[in-house]
Amino acid sequence: MTLASHAARTTKLFTNSSVASARLTSLHSHFRTSTSHFRKMSSLPKTQKAVIIEKTGGTEVLQYKTDVPVVEPKEGEVLVKNEYIGINYIDTYFRSGVYNPPSYPYILGREGSGTIAAVGPKVPSDLQVGTRVAYMGQYAYAEYTPVPSSTTIPIPDSIDTKTAAASLLQALTAVTLIRDAYPVQKGDWILVTAAAGGVGLWLVQLLKAVGARVIATASTPEKRELAKQNGAEVLLEYFEDDRDVFVKKVLEITGGEGVHAVFDSVGKSTFDSSLAVVRRKGTMVSFGNASGPVTGFALARLSAKNVKLIRPTLFNYIATREELEQAAKELWSFIEKDGLNVKIHDVYPLSDVVRATQDIESRKTTGKLVLKP
């Protein structure tokens, strides 16, 4: 299922409330006429609770609805009854317009965990009705989410459903960053910005687990202490008004050479300082825009130290189910064998999505924010 195709199905139901009501029965009849082509639990509700937007903007555009149609899975899809839904900063990009939804209305959310309620044709044999799974995709801010089987994986018995929802997207991002974006070696000096955030905490822990030396930055003493507790060796705050002070400190720590790599999720406000502390032939990994996108950058600046600049996205590292399975296997192993801390900031009712969104945008949270339908 493409984003556009699902959005098109949903858009027909929500163009306006009166039309939605009139079309509900006929559309559900259309989606449910051929039950022999998919397997499902004994009964599925026709409608559900979900969070939609009909335009981009601030948190005022978030709409909590109780009559959103439940869409049955198509070929290659599973329908997951969500138990927990992970909140990610990228969700705010779609809501605010940094990224454009394919059409409206649009159900937000990129990941969740729960139990498979129905499966469409041509689904892998390890994904059956009743299987506990975690997934990445679209439309997660809902009770039921249709997702491609290619981005859905079973949860090991040793890991609970909440932990899976709280770790999948952010932790897999961290796994692929240290494995693919910059293959971290034991003893490397690595700078992590926003080190007490969702991906940041995972990076700190994973880097420590593979033997790297971590310089962590965070906005408050409490956040820096949290990064230390999770494996950071050096704690710094960013000096946005005096970049030279920050650069001097990092150079002193690294024997005058700078760091082997920077993992920067903040973007505009930290990019220049981060780039300045990368050593010769080092790597600058820019993977987020929390303070805004980086603009007006001259590529010639990289030649001063032959720095490599990469802007990776998780889904290009796990484009096939085989790649996803391998990355997930590494993640589950880190959690089980290395005892990584899956820090959950709070669990919010789905109806409290505005408060949850305000909290993540405030940058005052630590760890993962989770919704519960």
N, C-alpha and C positions, 0 to 999 in steps of 0.2 A: 504493500500500500504506500503510495506517495503522499507527501503532505497535502498536495493539492487535491488528491482524490478524496482523502478523509475530510478535508476542510469543505470540499464541495458537498459531500453528503450531509455534513453538519449544517452548512450554510442554508441549505434548503429548509431545514427545520426551524431556523431562528431568524429568518428575514424580518418577521415581526410576529408578535405573540399570537395574533388571531390566525394568521396563516399557519403558524406552527401547530396550533391546536387542531386546525382543520386537516392538516396533512399527516398528523401523527399516526393515525390508524393505517392509512394506505401505505405510508412509507415503511412502517414496521411489518406490514403484510408482505411488502416487496422483499425486505431483508430476511424474512423468516419463512418464506414459502418452501425452501428447499432444504429441510432439516437433515436429509440423508447425506448432504455434502459436508456436514461438520458435526462434531461431537460436543456436547455441552452438559452442564449440570442439569439436574431434573427440571429446574425452572430458572429463568432469567427475568429480572424486572424489565419493564418497558422503558422506564425513565430512571434517572439517577441524579445525585447531587454533583455539581461540577462548578469550576470557576472559569468564566469566559471573559474575553474582551471583545468589543466591537469597534474599537479604535485604539490608537496608541496614546499614551499620556502618563500621568502620575498614578498613584494608587487609587485615585477616584474612578479610574476606568475598570477596575476589577469588579466583576459581578458574580456573586455567589448565587447560583441557580439550583432549584430543586426539581426541575422538570426537563432535564437534558436527556434526549433519547440515548438508550444503550444500543450501540452499533455492534452487530454480530461480526465475527472475524471472517475475512475473505481468505482466499488461497494464500498459504504461507504465513498466516497470522494466527496469533493466539489472543484470546480475550482474558485479561487478568483482572480478578477482583482484588483491588488494592487494599492492602492492610496498612502500609505506610508509603508516603510519597516524599522523596527528597527535594528540598528547595535548593536551587543553584543560582548563582549570580546571573547566569545567562538568561534565566527566566525574566529578570528585570530588563534585559536588553530587548527581548521581544515585546514586553509590555510598553517600554518607553519609546521604541522606534529605532534604537540602534541597529537592531535586526528587524527586517520586515516580515510579519506573518504572511503566509501565502494568500490568505483571504480571511474574511470575517463572517461570522463570529469565530473566534479562535480559542481553543482550550489550551491553557498554558501548561507547563511542566515537562520535564525531560527524563525523569526516572522514577521508579517505584518498585515495590515488592509486594507479593501477595500470593494468591493461589490461582492457577489457571481454571477459569470458569467455562471456557469453550475453546475448541481448536478448529481451525479451518483445514481444508485439504492440503496435502503436501507439506506437513509439519514434521520435523524430526521426531523420531520415536521416543526421545528422552523428554519430550514436552507433551504430557498427557493431562487430561482433566484431573484436577486435584493436586498436581505437582506444585510445590513451593518454588517460586522463581523470583529473580530480580531482572529488571529490564532497563534499557535505555531507548528512548524514542521520542514520541510527541504525546501531547494530550494527557499528561499524567495527573493533573489536578482534577481528579474525578474518582467516583467509586469504581468504575469499570473502564479499562483502557485497552483498545485493540492495538497490538504492537507486532511488528515483524518478528517471526521466530528467529531470524538471523541476529537480532539484538537482545535475545532473551536467553537466560541461562538458569539451570537449576541451582538452588541454594543447598550447599552441603548440610548434612544433619547437624554438624557441629557449630553452625552459625545461625543465629536467630534472624527472623524476618526483619526486625527493626534495624539490626546491625547491617544487614545487606542493603537496605534502602539508604542508610546513612553513609555507606561507604562506596557504593558501586561507581558512580560517575566521577566523583572527586578523587577517589583512591586509584581508579584505573587511569585517570589523567596523570596522577603522580607517578604511577608505575611506568607509563609509556614515556613520560618526560625524562626520567632518569635512565631509561633503557634505550630509547630511540632518539629523542631530541638532542640529548647530550649523554652519551654512554659514560656514566660516572664510574671512576676508578677509585679504589681504596687510596685514601690520603689526599684526594682532591679537596681544594678549598671551594666551597659553593656558597653563594649568597642567595638567600630566599627572602623575598619581600612578602609582606602580609603573612608572616610565618605562623600566626595564630588563627588564621582563617581556615576555611574548609580544606582546600587543596594544600595550603601552606603547612598545616599540621601534619598532613600525610607526607609531604615532601621531607619535612624535618625528620620524621620517624624512619622513613625508607632510606634516606641518605645516611643516617646514623647506622642503620642495619647493614648497609653495604660498605661501611668504613670510611665515609667521607667526613670532612670537617666542615661544620655548618656555621655560617654567620647568619643570624636571623635578625630581621628588622620587623618591628611592629609599632603601633601607634601609642600604646600605653605601657607603663611598667608592668601591669598585670598580664598583659598579653605577652610581653617579652619573657616574663617568668614562666608562663605556660609553655612557650617555645623551649625554654631551658629544660623544663621538666620532661619534655618529649625528645630531647637529644641535641639541642643546639649547643654549640661550644662557646660561641661569642654572641652577645646581644648588643644591638645598636638601634638607635632611633634615627630616622631620616632627618637630615638638616636641610629642609626644603629651601630655606632662605640663605644657606651658606653651604653650597655643594662642596667647596674646598675642604671644609672641616670633615665632612663624611668621607671623602676620598682619602684624605690623609690618614684617618683612622684605619680604613680597610687596608691601605698599603702598609701601614705599620704592622698590622696583624699578619699579613701574608709575606713578610720579608721584603717588601718593596715591589713585589711582582704583580699583585692583584689576584683576583680569583680565577679559577679555571672556567667557571660558568656562573651565570646569574639566571635564576628562575624568577621572572618578574610578572606578577599578575595585576599590578596596580595600574600600570600604563603611564598616562601623561605626566603625573607629578613625580614619578620615580625613574622614568626612562633615562634621562640624561645622567643622573647620578649612578645608576646601575651600569650604563655603558662605560662610564669613566673608570670604573674599578675592575673591568675585565682585563686580564693580562694579555700580552701579545699572543696571538693565535688562540685566544680563548673564544668562548661561545656566549652569546647573549640570547636567551630564550625568553621571548615576550609572548605570554599566553593569556593576557587579560586586560581589561579596560576599566577597572574599578574606579579610577579617578578621571576617566575620559580617554578617548583614543589618541594615539600619538600621531601628530600631523606635521607636515613640513620637514620631514627628515631627509637629509641629503646622504645618499648612499656612500659618497666619497669619504664620509667620516669614518667608515669602517676600515679604510686602507691605512689609517694611522698606526694601527696595531695588527692588521690582518685579522680582524675580529669577524667571526661568523655570526650572522643574525638569522634567527629562525622564528617563524610565527606558526607554531604547530596547532593542530586541532586533534582531539582524541579520535574522532571517528575516521580520520584518514590513517590512523594506526591500527584500527580494528575494523577494517572495511569488510572483512569476511567473518563468518561465524567461527572459522578455525582460528583466526587471529584473536577474536574475542575470547574464545575458550582458553587459549594459551595465556592471555593477559589475566583473565579471571583466575585461572589456576595459580598463577604467581601471586595474585592478590590474596586468595584464600590461604595460601601457604604462609604468606607474611603474617596474616592475622592469627593463624593457628599456631605456627611454630615460633614466631618472633614476639608474640604477645603484644602486637601493636594496639594502641589505645584508640578505640573508635569513640571519639568525644562527641556527644550530642548536646548541643546548646539547649534545645527545648523541643518539645513535641506540641504542635498547635492543632486545634480542630480545624478542619478544612474551612469551616465558616469564618475562622479568624485569620484568613489569608492576608487581609490588609495589614494587621499588626505584624504578622510574620515577615511580610515584605518590607515594611518600614524598619524592622529590626535588622534584616540583612543589609539593607541599604545604608543604615547608620554606621556600619563598620565598627559597631560596639560589641558584636557578638564574637564568640570563640567556638570553633567546631561547627558541627552540622546542625541545620535547622530542618525539622521534619514535620510534615502534615499528616494527620490521621483523618480519613473520611468518616 
